[in-house]
Amino acid sequence: MIGALPPALARVRRVHVGSTNGPKLDAVRGALAPYLPALDVAGVPVASGVPDQPVGFDEIVAGARNRARAAMAGGGCDLAVGLEDGLVEIPAAGRHAMNVGCAAVTDGKRVALGFSAGFAYPPACADEAVARRAPIGELFDALWARARGESSATPSALGLGNVGRLSAGVLPRAEYARHAVVCAFVQWLHPDLYPAEDAA
């Protein structure tokens, strides 16, 4: 059961998301609605500041932080959220490239990070994405069309998502990203337990 919010959160009315991607906006709405049901969430087109295909935790985290900071810098919001997915090579998992998502939540003074679960992409697209830094979404959509005979005029990233397709619809992209936002938000719910990380 959700108790009283910290005073700083009780005043939050508007959140900007460093993206106009529908599933990312849905992820933020879904993550924050239990705490802030009257919240207004809006997408802001910003640059991630990292390669189109981030590889490794450093680039994934940098992309999320950059998106959150840029969305906050535009003004007109109380909090900003950045979401960035990328690939992490895990040698112990048979060299599979695992997708990991990161969420960064900031008020312009401090930032908190959270992560999604990880899932493995098929090597047929992941290896090329890592080697050439080619966007995994496009490679996966092409692989899916060849292997399953299913194609769409809309990229999967704008709908069910790649994790949604791979999980047979059980874990759509918005739900996958929602977990990362909740995991970042726990630090805002308990500011007395977490030292503030400078957002600069």
mmCIF file of the C-alpha atoms, coordinates in Angstrom:
data_MODEL
# 
_entry.id   MODEL 
# 
loop_
_atom_site.group_PDB 
_atom_site.id 
_atom_site.type_symbol 
_atom_site.label_atom_id 
_atom_site.label_alt_id 
_atom_site.label_comp_id 
_atom_site.label_asym_id 
_atom_site.label_entity_id 
_atom_site.label_seq_id 
_atom_site.pdbx_PDB_ins_code 
_atom_site.Cartn_x 
_atom_site.Cartn_y 
_atom_site.Cartn_z 
_atom_site.occupancy 
_atom_site.B_iso_or_equiv 
_atom_site.pdbx_formal_charge 
_atom_site.auth_seq_id 
_atom_site.auth_comp_id 
_atom_site.auth_asym_id 
_atom_site.auth_atom_id 
_atom_site.pdbx_PDB_model_num 
ATOM 1   C CA . MET A 1 1   ? 0.000  0.000   0.000   1.00 0.00 ? 1   MET A CA 1 
ATOM 2   C CA . ILE A 1 2   ? 1.312  3.441   -0.935  1.00 0.00 ? 2   ILE A CA 1 
ATOM 3   C CA . GLY A 1 3   ? 1.674  5.805   1.989   1.00 0.00 ? 3   GLY A CA 1 
ATOM 4   C CA . ALA A 1 4   ? 2.260  9.537   2.097   1.00 0.00 ? 4   ALA A CA 1 
ATOM 5   C CA . LEU A 1 5   ? 4.627  10.825  -0.551  1.00 0.00 ? 5   LEU A CA 1 
ATOM 6   C CA . PRO A 1 6   ? 7.723  12.841  0.349   1.00 0.00 ? 6   PRO A CA 1 
ATOM 7   C CA . PRO A 1 7   ? 6.865  16.567  0.265   1.00 0.00 ? 7   PRO A CA 1 
ATOM 8   C CA . ALA A 1 8   ? 8.872  17.150  -2.922  1.00 0.00 ? 8   ALA A CA 1 
ATOM 9   C CA . LEU A 1 9   ? 6.855  14.522  -4.796  1.00 0.00 ? 9   LEU A CA 1 
ATOM 10  C CA . ALA A 1 10  ? 3.504  15.730  -3.508  1.00 0.00 ? 10  ALA A CA 1 
ATOM 11  C CA . ARG A 1 11  ? 4.012  18.868  -5.591  1.00 0.00 ? 11  ARG A CA 1 
ATOM 12  C CA . VAL A 1 12  ? 4.816  17.034  -8.839  1.00 0.00 ? 12  VAL A CA 1 
ATOM 13  C CA . ARG A 1 13  ? 2.211  17.677  -11.535 1.00 0.00 ? 13  ARG A CA 1 
ATOM 14  C CA . ARG A 1 14  ? 4.018  17.426  -14.869 1.00 0.00 ? 14  ARG A CA 1 
ATOM 15  C CA . VAL A 1 15  ? 6.682  15.055  -16.160 1.00 0.00 ? 15  VAL A CA 1 
ATOM 16  C CA . HIS A 1 16  ? 8.545  15.324  -19.441 1.00 0.00 ? 16  HIS A CA 1 
ATOM 17  C CA . VAL A 1 17  ? 9.928  12.227  -21.138 1.00 0.00 ? 17  VAL A CA 1 
ATOM 18  C CA . GLY A 1 18  ? 12.975 12.566  -23.365 1.00 0.00 ? 18  GLY A CA 1 
ATOM 19  C CA . SER A 1 19  ? 11.239 10.853  -26.277 1.00 0.00 ? 19  SER A CA 1 
ATOM 20  C CA . THR A 1 20  ? 8.008  10.975  -28.268 1.00 0.00 ? 20  THR A CA 1 
ATOM 21  C CA . ASN A 1 21  ? 7.916  7.163   -28.559 1.00 0.00 ? 21  ASN A CA 1 
ATOM 22  C CA . GLY A 1 22  ? 4.443  5.977   -27.538 1.00 0.00 ? 22  GLY A CA 1 
ATOM 23  C CA . PRO A 1 23  ? 5.499  2.871   -25.557 1.00 0.00 ? 23  PRO A CA 1 
ATOM 24  C CA . LYS A 1 24  ? 8.053  4.926   -23.601 1.00 0.00 ? 24  LYS A CA 1 
ATOM 25  C CA . LEU A 1 25  ? 5.386  7.479   -22.668 1.00 0.00 ? 25  LEU A CA 1 
ATOM 26  C CA . ASP A 1 26  ? 3.034  4.655   -21.668 1.00 0.00 ? 26  ASP A CA 1 
ATOM 27  C CA . ALA A 1 27  ? 5.826  3.151   -19.555 1.00 0.00 ? 27  ALA A CA 1 
ATOM 28  C CA . VAL A 1 28  ? 6.281  6.383   -17.604 1.00 0.00 ? 28  VAL A CA 1 
ATOM 29  C CA . ARG A 1 29  ? 2.522  6.859   -17.157 1.00 0.00 ? 29  ARG A CA 1 
ATOM 30  C CA . GLY A 1 30  ? 2.129  3.290   -15.967 1.00 0.00 ? 30  GLY A CA 1 
ATOM 31  C CA . ALA A 1 31  ? 5.070  3.518   -13.571 1.00 0.00 ? 31  ALA A CA 1 
ATOM 32  C CA . LEU A 1 32  ? 4.088  6.798   -11.929 1.00 0.00 ? 32  LEU A CA 1 
ATOM 33  C CA . ALA A 1 33  ? 0.273  6.580   -11.951 1.00 0.00 ? 33  ALA A CA 1 
ATOM 34  C CA . PRO A 1 34  ? 0.071  4.608   -8.665  1.00 0.00 ? 34  PRO A CA 1 
ATOM 35  C CA . TYR A 1 35  ? 1.957  7.404   -6.926  1.00 0.00 ? 35  TYR A CA 1 
ATOM 36  C CA . LEU A 1 36  ? 0.811  10.451  -8.897  1.00 0.00 ? 36  LEU A CA 1 
ATOM 37  C CA . PRO A 1 37  ? -2.594 9.657   -10.471 1.00 0.00 ? 37  PRO A CA 1 
ATOM 38  C CA . ALA A 1 38  ? -3.238 13.222  -11.696 1.00 0.00 ? 38  ALA A CA 1 
ATOM 39  C CA . LEU A 1 39  ? 0.122  13.446  -13.437 1.00 0.00 ? 39  LEU A CA 1 
ATOM 40  C CA . ASP A 1 40  ? 0.479  15.032  -16.884 1.00 0.00 ? 40  ASP A CA 1 
ATOM 41  C CA . VAL A 1 41  ? 3.118  13.182  -18.947 1.00 0.00 ? 41  VAL A CA 1 
ATOM 42  C CA . ALA A 1 42  ? 4.413  14.696  -22.197 1.00 0.00 ? 42  ALA A CA 1 
ATOM 43  C CA . GLY A 1 43  ? 7.067  13.604  -24.659 1.00 0.00 ? 43  GLY A CA 1 
ATOM 44  C CA . VAL A 1 44  ? 9.891  15.893  -25.744 1.00 0.00 ? 44  VAL A CA 1 
ATOM 45  C CA . PRO A 1 45  ? 12.075 15.132  -28.785 1.00 0.00 ? 45  PRO A CA 1 
ATOM 46  C CA . VAL A 1 46  ? 15.685 15.197  -27.580 1.00 0.00 ? 46  VAL A CA 1 
ATOM 47  C CA . ALA A 1 47  ? 18.995 13.668  -28.618 1.00 0.00 ? 47  ALA A CA 1 
ATOM 48  C CA . SER A 1 48  ? 20.457 10.786  -26.624 1.00 0.00 ? 48  SER A CA 1 
ATOM 49  C CA . GLY A 1 49  ? 24.039 11.892  -27.153 1.00 0.00 ? 49  GLY A CA 1 
ATOM 50  C CA . VAL A 1 50  ? 25.111 8.271   -27.665 1.00 0.00 ? 50  VAL A CA 1 
ATOM 51  C CA . PRO A 1 51  ? 25.347 6.082   -30.791 1.00 0.00 ? 51  PRO A CA 1 
ATOM 52  C CA . ASP A 1 52  ? 22.079 4.996   -32.410 1.00 0.00 ? 52  ASP A CA 1 
ATOM 53  C CA . GLN A 1 53  ? 22.887 1.535   -31.111 1.00 0.00 ? 53  GLN A CA 1 
ATOM 54  C CA . PRO A 1 54  ? 24.302 1.853   -27.594 1.00 0.00 ? 54  PRO A CA 1 
ATOM 55  C CA . VAL A 1 55  ? 26.569 -0.987  -26.523 1.00 0.00 ? 55  VAL A CA 1 
ATOM 56  C CA . GLY A 1 56  ? 27.613 -1.497  -22.907 1.00 0.00 ? 56  GLY A CA 1 
ATOM 57  C CA . PHE A 1 57  ? 26.270 -0.111  -19.658 1.00 0.00 ? 57  PHE A CA 1 
ATOM 58  C CA . ASP A 1 58  ? 28.221 3.163   -19.922 1.00 0.00 ? 58  ASP A CA 1 
ATOM 59  C CA . GLU A 1 59  ? 26.502 4.159   -23.166 1.00 0.00 ? 59  GLU A CA 1 
ATOM 60  C CA . ILE A 1 60  ? 23.079 2.920   -22.034 1.00 0.00 ? 60  ILE A CA 1 
ATOM 61  C CA . VAL A 1 61  ? 23.252 4.919   -18.805 1.00 0.00 ? 61  VAL A CA 1 
ATOM 62  C CA . ALA A 1 62  ? 24.651 7.988   -20.572 1.00 0.00 ? 62  ALA A CA 1 
ATOM 63  C CA . GLY A 1 63  ? 21.803 7.902   -23.079 1.00 0.00 ? 63  GLY A CA 1 
ATOM 64  C CA . ALA A 1 64  ? 19.150 7.727   -20.345 1.00 0.00 ? 64  ALA A CA 1 
ATOM 65  C CA . ARG A 1 65  ? 20.786 10.504  -18.319 1.00 0.00 ? 65  ARG A CA 1 
ATOM 66  C CA . ASN A 1 66  ? 21.248 12.731  -21.375 1.00 0.00 ? 66  ASN A CA 1 
ATOM 67  C CA . ARG A 1 67  ? 17.612 12.304  -22.384 1.00 0.00 ? 67  ARG A CA 1 
ATOM 68  C CA . ALA A 1 68  ? 16.379 13.102  -18.887 1.00 0.00 ? 68  ALA A CA 1 
ATOM 69  C CA . ARG A 1 69  ? 18.604 16.184  -18.556 1.00 0.00 ? 69  ARG A CA 1 
ATOM 70  C CA . ALA A 1 70  ? 17.620 17.498  -21.990 1.00 0.00 ? 70  ALA A CA 1 
ATOM 71  C CA . ALA A 1 71  ? 13.917 16.985  -21.287 1.00 0.00 ? 71  ALA A CA 1 
ATOM 72  C CA . MET A 1 72  ? 14.289 18.814  -17.966 1.00 0.00 ? 72  MET A CA 1 
ATOM 73  C CA . ALA A 1 73  ? 16.261 21.656  -19.526 1.00 0.00 ? 73  ALA A CA 1 
ATOM 74  C CA . GLY A 1 74  ? 13.316 22.537  -21.764 1.00 0.00 ? 74  GLY A CA 1 
ATOM 75  C CA . GLY A 1 75  ? 11.419 23.698  -18.693 1.00 0.00 ? 75  GLY A CA 1 
ATOM 76  C CA . GLY A 1 76  ? 7.741  23.416  -17.879 1.00 0.00 ? 76  GLY A CA 1 
ATOM 77  C CA . CYS A 1 77  ? 8.004  20.231  -15.821 1.00 0.00 ? 77  CYS A CA 1 
ATOM 78  C CA . ASP A 1 78  ? 8.654  19.074  -12.277 1.00 0.00 ? 78  ASP A CA 1 
ATOM 79  C CA . LEU A 1 79  ? 10.496 15.864  -13.194 1.00 0.00 ? 79  LEU A CA 1 
ATOM 80  C CA . ALA A 1 80  ? 11.963 14.442  -16.375 1.00 0.00 ? 80  ALA A CA 1 
ATOM 81  C CA . VAL A 1 81  ? 12.565 10.854  -17.400 1.00 0.00 ? 81  VAL A CA 1 
ATOM 82  C CA . GLY A 1 82  ? 15.036 9.470   -19.922 1.00 0.00 ? 82  GLY A CA 1 
ATOM 83  C CA . LEU A 1 83  ? 14.823 5.906   -21.233 1.00 0.00 ? 83  LEU A CA 1 
ATOM 84  C CA . GLU A 1 84  ? 17.548 4.172   -23.216 1.00 0.00 ? 84  GLU A CA 1 
ATOM 85  C CA . ASP A 1 85  ? 17.939 0.557   -24.268 1.00 0.00 ? 85  ASP A CA 1 
ATOM 86  C CA . GLY A 1 86  ? 21.150 -1.007  -25.451 1.00 0.00 ? 86  GLY A CA 1 
ATOM 87  C CA . LEU A 1 87  ? 23.088 -4.220  -25.830 1.00 0.00 ? 87  LEU A CA 1 
ATOM 88  C CA . VAL A 1 88  ? 25.441 -5.749  -23.302 1.00 0.00 ? 88  VAL A CA 1 
ATOM 89  C CA . GLU A 1 89  ? 27.631 -8.683  -24.287 1.00 0.00 ? 89  GLU A CA 1 
ATOM 90  C CA . ILE A 1 90  ? 27.621 -11.422 -21.665 1.00 0.00 ? 90  ILE A CA 1 
ATOM 91  C CA . PRO A 1 91  ? 30.428 -13.925 -22.403 1.00 0.00 ? 91  PRO A CA 1 
ATOM 92  C CA . ALA A 1 92  ? 29.149 -16.402 -19.797 1.00 0.00 ? 92  ALA A CA 1 
ATOM 93  C CA . ALA A 1 93  ? 25.814 -16.559 -21.634 1.00 0.00 ? 93  ALA A CA 1 
ATOM 94  C CA . GLY A 1 94  ? 27.344 -17.910 -24.824 1.00 0.00 ? 94  GLY A CA 1 
ATOM 95  C CA . ARG A 1 95  ? 28.312 -14.436 -26.058 1.00 0.00 ? 95  ARG A CA 1 
ATOM 96  C CA . HIS A 1 96  ? 24.662 -13.499 -26.415 1.00 0.00 ? 96  HIS A CA 1 
ATOM 97  C CA . ALA A 1 97  ? 24.025 -9.783  -26.554 1.00 0.00 ? 97  ALA A CA 1 
ATOM 98  C CA . MET A 1 98  ? 21.478 -9.001  -23.884 1.00 0.00 ? 98  MET A CA 1 
ATOM 99  C CA . ASN A 1 99  ? 19.137 -6.056  -24.203 1.00 0.00 ? 99  ASN A CA 1 
ATOM 100 C CA . VAL A 1 100 ? 19.003 -3.916  -21.065 1.00 0.00 ? 100 VAL A CA 1 
ATOM 101 C CA . GLY A 1 101 ? 16.933 -0.783  -20.548 1.00 0.00 ? 101 GLY A CA 1 
ATOM 102 C CA . CYS A 1 102 ? 17.821 2.097   -18.245 1.00 0.00 ? 102 CYS A CA 1 
ATOM 103 C CA . ALA A 1 103 ? 15.585 4.838   -16.839 1.00 0.00 ? 103 ALA A CA 1 
ATOM 104 C CA . ALA A 1 104 ? 16.873 8.107   -15.389 1.00 0.00 ? 104 ALA A CA 1 
ATOM 105 C CA . VAL A 1 105 ? 14.582 10.351  -13.339 1.00 0.00 ? 105 VAL A CA 1 
ATOM 106 C CA . THR A 1 106 ? 15.695 13.896  -12.534 1.00 0.00 ? 106 THR A CA 1 
ATOM 107 C CA . ASP A 1 107 ? 14.422 17.183  -11.164 1.00 0.00 ? 107 ASP A CA 1 
ATOM 108 C CA . GLY A 1 108 ? 17.436 18.994  -12.582 1.00 0.00 ? 108 GLY A CA 1 
ATOM 109 C CA . LYS A 1 109 ? 19.310 18.773  -9.283  1.00 0.00 ? 109 LYS A CA 1 
ATOM 110 C CA . ARG A 1 110 ? 19.553 15.056  -8.658  1.00 0.00 ? 110 ARG A CA 1 
ATOM 111 C CA . VAL A 1 111 ? 19.124 11.940  -10.759 1.00 0.00 ? 111 VAL A CA 1 
ATOM 112 C CA . ALA A 1 112 ? 18.151 8.356   -9.973  1.00 0.00 ? 112 ALA A CA 1 
ATOM 113 C CA . LEU A 1 113 ? 18.694 5.315   -12.187 1.00 0.00 ? 113 LEU A CA 1 
ATOM 114 C CA . GLY A 1 114 ? 16.805 2.058   -12.601 1.00 0.00 ? 114 GLY A CA 1 
ATOM 115 C CA . PHE A 1 115 ? 17.106 -0.893  -14.971 1.00 0.00 ? 115 PHE A CA 1 
ATOM 116 C CA . SER A 1 116 ? 14.808 -3.295  -16.734 1.00 0.00 ? 116 SER A CA 1 
ATOM 117 C CA . ALA A 1 117 ? 15.273 -7.027  -16.931 1.00 0.00 ? 117 ALA A CA 1 
ATOM 118 C CA . GLY A 1 118 ? 17.527 -8.327  -19.703 1.00 0.00 ? 118 GLY A CA 1 
ATOM 119 C CA . PHE A 1 119 ? 16.671 -10.548 -22.640 1.00 0.00 ? 119 PHE A CA 1 
ATOM 120 C CA . ALA A 1 120 ? 18.810 -12.073 -25.369 1.00 0.00 ? 120 ALA A CA 1 
ATOM 121 C CA . TYR A 1 121 ? 18.380 -11.082 -28.991 1.00 0.00 ? 121 TYR A CA 1 
ATOM 122 C CA . PRO A 1 122 ? 18.826 -13.767 -31.650 1.00 0.00 ? 122 PRO A CA 1 
ATOM 123 C CA . PRO A 1 123 ? 22.517 -13.843 -32.655 1.00 0.00 ? 123 PRO A CA 1 
ATOM 124 C CA . ALA A 1 124 ? 21.550 -13.401 -36.314 1.00 0.00 ? 124 ALA A CA 1 
ATOM 125 C CA . CYS A 1 125 ? 20.718 -9.756  -35.607 1.00 0.00 ? 125 CYS A CA 1 
ATOM 126 C CA . ALA A 1 126 ? 22.567 -9.060  -32.352 1.00 0.00 ? 126 ALA A CA 1 
ATOM 127 C CA . ASP A 1 127 ? 26.030 -9.863  -33.685 1.00 0.00 ? 127 ASP A CA 1 
ATOM 128 C CA . GLU A 1 128 ? 25.617 -7.412  -36.546 1.00 0.00 ? 128 GLU A CA 1 
ATOM 129 C CA . ALA A 1 129 ? 24.197 -4.736  -34.267 1.00 0.00 ? 129 ALA A CA 1 
ATOM 130 C CA . VAL A 1 130 ? 27.217 -4.957  -31.973 1.00 0.00 ? 130 VAL A CA 1 
ATOM 131 C CA . ALA A 1 131 ? 29.804 -5.212  -34.745 1.00 0.00 ? 131 ALA A CA 1 
ATOM 132 C CA . ARG A 1 132 ? 28.435 -2.414  -36.958 1.00 0.00 ? 132 ARG A CA 1 
ATOM 133 C CA . ARG A 1 133 ? 26.540 -0.385  -34.343 1.00 0.00 ? 133 ARG A CA 1 
ATOM 134 C CA . ALA A 1 134 ? 23.489 -0.861  -36.558 1.00 0.00 ? 134 ALA A CA 1 
ATOM 135 C CA . PRO A 1 135 ? 20.157 -0.193  -34.788 1.00 0.00 ? 135 PRO A CA 1 
ATOM 136 C CA . ILE A 1 136 ? 18.916 -3.522  -33.434 1.00 0.00 ? 136 ILE A CA 1 
ATOM 137 C CA . GLY A 1 137 ? 15.275 -2.601  -34.056 1.00 0.00 ? 137 GLY A CA 1 
ATOM 138 C CA . GLU A 1 138 ? 15.678 -2.491  -37.818 1.00 0.00 ? 138 GLU A CA 1 
ATOM 139 C CA . LEU A 1 139 ? 17.757 -5.679  -37.868 1.00 0.00 ? 139 LEU A CA 1 
ATOM 140 C CA . PHE A 1 140 ? 15.279 -7.526  -35.677 1.00 0.00 ? 140 PHE A CA 1 
ATOM 141 C CA . ASP A 1 141 ? 12.265 -6.424  -37.719 1.00 0.00 ? 141 ASP A CA 1 
ATOM 142 C CA . ALA A 1 142 ? 13.964 -7.710  -40.882 1.00 0.00 ? 142 ALA A CA 1 
ATOM 143 C CA . LEU A 1 143 ? 14.901 -11.012 -39.202 1.00 0.00 ? 143 LEU A CA 1 
ATOM 144 C CA . TRP A 1 144 ? 11.376 -11.461 -37.849 1.00 0.00 ? 144 TRP A CA 1 
ATOM 145 C CA . ALA A 1 145 ? 9.868  -10.871 -41.279 1.00 0.00 ? 145 ALA A CA 1 
ATOM 146 C CA . ARG A 1 146 ? 12.192 -13.483 -42.815 1.00 0.00 ? 146 ARG A CA 1 
ATOM 147 C CA . ALA A 1 147 ? 11.903 -16.078 -40.061 1.00 0.00 ? 147 ALA A CA 1 
ATOM 148 C CA . ARG A 1 148 ? 8.230  -15.720 -39.145 1.00 0.00 ? 148 ARG A CA 1 
ATOM 149 C CA . GLY A 1 149 ? 6.741  -14.233 -42.296 1.00 0.00 ? 149 GLY A CA 1 
ATOM 150 C CA . GLU A 1 150 ? 5.283  -11.378 -40.261 1.00 0.00 ? 150 GLU A CA 1 
ATOM 151 C CA . SER A 1 151 ? 6.025  -7.814  -41.232 1.00 0.00 ? 151 SER A CA 1 
ATOM 152 C CA . SER A 1 152 ? 4.472  -4.463  -40.475 1.00 0.00 ? 152 SER A CA 1 
ATOM 153 C CA . ALA A 1 153 ? 4.673  -0.974  -41.892 1.00 0.00 ? 153 ALA A CA 1 
ATOM 154 C CA . THR A 1 154 ? 5.175  0.232   -38.315 1.00 0.00 ? 154 THR A CA 1 
ATOM 155 C CA . PRO A 1 155 ? 8.471  -0.603  -36.589 1.00 0.00 ? 155 PRO A CA 1 
ATOM 156 C CA . SER A 1 156 ? 7.995  -2.904  -33.618 1.00 0.00 ? 156 SER A CA 1 
ATOM 157 C CA . ALA A 1 157 ? 9.655  -0.287  -31.384 1.00 0.00 ? 157 ALA A CA 1 
ATOM 158 C CA . LEU A 1 158 ? 6.544  1.864   -31.774 1.00 0.00 ? 158 LEU A CA 1 
ATOM 159 C CA . GLY A 1 159 ? 4.179  -0.890  -30.684 1.00 0.00 ? 159 GLY A CA 1 
ATOM 160 C CA . LEU A 1 160 ? 4.546  -4.263  -29.016 1.00 0.00 ? 160 LEU A CA 1 
ATOM 161 C CA . GLY A 1 161 ? 8.316  -4.039  -29.189 1.00 0.00 ? 161 GLY A CA 1 
ATOM 162 C CA . ASN A 1 162 ? 10.904 -6.683  -29.858 1.00 0.00 ? 162 ASN A CA 1 
ATOM 163 C CA . VAL A 1 163 ? 10.571 -8.109  -26.366 1.00 0.00 ? 163 VAL A CA 1 
ATOM 164 C CA . GLY A 1 164 ? 6.817  -8.216  -26.973 1.00 0.00 ? 164 GLY A CA 1 
ATOM 165 C CA . ARG A 1 165 ? 7.257  -10.250 -30.118 1.00 0.00 ? 165 ARG A CA 1 
ATOM 166 C CA . LEU A 1 166 ? 9.806  -12.588 -28.547 1.00 0.00 ? 166 LEU A CA 1 
ATOM 167 C CA . SER A 1 167 ? 7.614  -13.144 -25.458 1.00 0.00 ? 167 SER A CA 1 
ATOM 168 C CA . ALA A 1 168 ? 4.521  -13.853 -27.607 1.00 0.00 ? 168 ALA A CA 1 
ATOM 169 C CA . GLY A 1 169 ? 2.891  -10.673 -26.324 1.00 0.00 ? 169 GLY A CA 1 
ATOM 170 C CA . VAL A 1 170 ? 3.272  -11.494 -22.633 1.00 0.00 ? 170 VAL A CA 1 
ATOM 171 C CA . LEU A 1 171 ? 5.773  -8.678  -21.981 1.00 0.00 ? 171 LEU A CA 1 
ATOM 172 C CA . PRO A 1 172 ? 5.099  -5.698  -24.267 1.00 0.00 ? 172 PRO A CA 1 
ATOM 173 C CA . ARG A 1 173 ? 7.672  -2.951  -24.565 1.00 0.00 ? 173 ARG A CA 1 
ATOM 174 C CA . ALA A 1 174 ? 5.769  -0.446  -22.420 1.00 0.00 ? 174 ALA A CA 1 
ATOM 175 C CA . GLU A 1 175 ? 5.580  -2.924  -19.534 1.00 0.00 ? 175 GLU A CA 1 
ATOM 176 C CA . TYR A 1 176 ? 9.238  -3.878  -19.944 1.00 0.00 ? 176 TYR A CA 1 
ATOM 177 C CA . ALA A 1 177 ? 10.295 -0.210  -19.703 1.00 0.00 ? 177 ALA A CA 1 
ATOM 178 C CA . ARG A 1 178 ? 7.844  0.494   -16.875 1.00 0.00 ? 178 ARG A CA 1 
ATOM 179 C CA . HIS A 1 179 ? 9.897  -1.700  -14.564 1.00 0.00 ? 179 HIS A CA 1 
ATOM 180 C CA . ALA A 1 180 ? 13.000 0.425   -15.143 1.00 0.00 ? 180 ALA A CA 1 
ATOM 181 C CA . VAL A 1 181 ? 11.091 3.621   -14.306 1.00 0.00 ? 181 VAL A CA 1 
ATOM 182 C CA . VAL A 1 182 ? 9.693  2.136   -11.085 1.00 0.00 ? 182 VAL A CA 1 
ATOM 183 C CA . CYS A 1 183 ? 13.169 0.946   -10.124 1.00 0.00 ? 183 CYS A CA 1 
ATOM 184 C CA . ALA A 1 184 ? 14.541 4.465   -10.608 1.00 0.00 ? 184 ALA A CA 1 
ATOM 185 C CA . PHE A 1 185 ? 11.606 6.054   -8.784  1.00 0.00 ? 185 PHE A CA 1 
ATOM 186 C CA . VAL A 1 186 ? 12.220 4.142   -5.547  1.00 0.00 ? 186 VAL A CA 1 
ATOM 187 C CA . GLN A 1 187 ? 15.023 6.594   -4.773  1.00 0.00 ? 187 GLN A CA 1 
ATOM 188 C CA . TRP A 1 188 ? 12.549 9.468   -5.048  1.00 0.00 ? 188 TRP A CA 1 
ATOM 189 C CA . LEU A 1 189 ? 10.147 7.697   -2.697  1.00 0.00 ? 189 LEU A CA 1 
ATOM 190 C CA . HIS A 1 190 ? 12.846 7.337   -0.019  1.00 0.00 ? 190 HIS A CA 1 
ATOM 191 C CA . PRO A 1 191 ? 15.195 10.319  -0.372  1.00 0.00 ? 191 PRO A CA 1 
ATOM 192 C CA . ASP A 1 192 ? 16.365 9.905   3.227   1.00 0.00 ? 192 ASP A CA 1 
ATOM 193 C CA . LEU A 1 193 ? 17.804 6.478   2.382   1.00 0.00 ? 193 LEU A CA 1 
ATOM 194 C CA . TYR A 1 194 ? 19.677 7.435   -0.792  1.00 0.00 ? 194 TYR A CA 1 
ATOM 195 C CA . PRO A 1 195 ? 22.431 10.039  -1.170  1.00 0.00 ? 195 PRO A CA 1 
ATOM 196 C CA . ALA A 1 196 ? 21.607 12.531  -3.893  1.00 0.00 ? 196 ALA A CA 1 
ATOM 197 C CA . GLU A 1 197 ? 23.497 11.960  -7.130  1.00 0.00 ? 197 GLU A CA 1 
ATOM 198 C CA . ASP A 1 198 ? 24.304 15.217  -8.872  1.00 0.00 ? 198 ASP A CA 1 
ATOM 199 C CA . ALA A 1 199 ? 22.359 15.537  -12.120 1.00 0.00 ? 199 ALA A CA 1 
ATOM 200 C CA . ALA A 1 200 ? 24.989 17.778  -13.726 1.00 0.00 ? 200 ALA A CA 1 
# 
